[in-house]
Amino acid sequence: MRTSEFSPERARQAIRRGLLTVAVSMVLLGVCVFAIAQSDLGREAVQDLLTRARPGYLFVSWVSISAAFFFMGLRWRALMPPAYRPPAAGLSAIICAGLLLNYAVPGPFGELGAAWFAERRYRIPIADALASGVAARLVGLATAAVMGVLVWAVVPLPAPAADGEIIQTARQLVEVATVVIGIGGIALFALAIRPGWWADISSSILGRFRGEGPLRQSIGKLDDAIVSLAGALSRVATRGIRPYTRALMWSFIGHSSVIVGISIAVLGLGGTPHLGGLAFTYATTTAGAVALFALPGSQVGWDALFVALLVATAGLSTSDALAVALLVRIQQLSLMVLGALSLTWLLNSMGREAGGVDDGNAET
């Protein structure tokens, strides 16, 4: 997608589509809960959860998970050129807007929109804003992947309540997937800090298959995309390893904030959280989202994987795992509403300034 394809009008259309998505999702979730509650077993499970629920804990959980967006803003800023130090709160608002854009418009519209707003509001060249934003996303995915592998290797995870051949097979599959995700995380981090390697590899391998025909043309487009991405990331890589070190730190803190929030949610439902199992579940599903989002119905796939890992590695019952997944999904939908508010604020502030921008050197 070219930068010229982004405009305030498309952003306003995305607000309407995003809010419609939130409304439809909330209705579907409500219908699912209502349907489950109609059965005797489901009614007992819902009543039990409502009895155990502690709203104060659930609110603190929402705050802790939402705080991750502030740390994402700091992670993005760490990879920007040193001359630009926009406020982390403003970058967090832009990231929330990007979340809504990604849900509302297919393709990498959120990343492009975030870079566009960073340029308009803080005078950061859009190429630098986009490159640092993509690099920050890669660092976040790589950090999650490595966290998942380390937890799996170091922390004894609780066995699921149910035992048997199916559970054993599931855990073996999880172990294989963990190794794959770990390798993928290392590859993503290598792409971020040494993008030239990937451009050379792509050109030497995929470049040989370019030519006429649908398949060869698709391979050529993939090669072009990798080379283009590597070229953008090279703008960040030339600044050395120190920005990546800071980005890794903020990425780890942000992921930890979400893990703590999920743990508090389990407490809020009257459960006993296993921090290692919850950390593994969150890290693995976050890192695996790259593959899941490429599939139809990716949100359903993410929720299913999240619930399965909560049961298999965090020791939660199926009903508690479903409740936690429901709370996390509602929290994500609420962030989409926050994204709509952020997007509206950004558009209105740009209109009030009539083309003017804030000082891009403000500190947090």
Protein Blocks (a to p, Z undefined) as FASTA:
>chain_A
ZZklpcfklmmmmmmmmmmmmmmmmmmmmmmmmmmmmpmklmmmmmmmmmmpcfklmmmm
mmmmmmmmmmmmmmmmmmmcfklccdfklmmmmmmmmmmmmmmpgcjklmmmmmmmmmmm
nopafklmmmmmmmmmmmmmmmmmmmmmmmmmmmccdddfbgcjklmmmmmmmmmmmmmm
mmmmmmmmmmmmmmmlmmmmmmmmmmmmgcedjklmmmmmmmmmmmmmmmmmmmmmmnoj
mlmmmmmmmmmmmmmmmmmmmmmmmmmnopacdfklmmmmmmmmmmmmmmmmmpghklmm
mmmmmmmmmmmmnopafklmmmmmmmmmmmmmmmmmmmmmmmmmmmmmmmmnnopacdfk
bcZZ
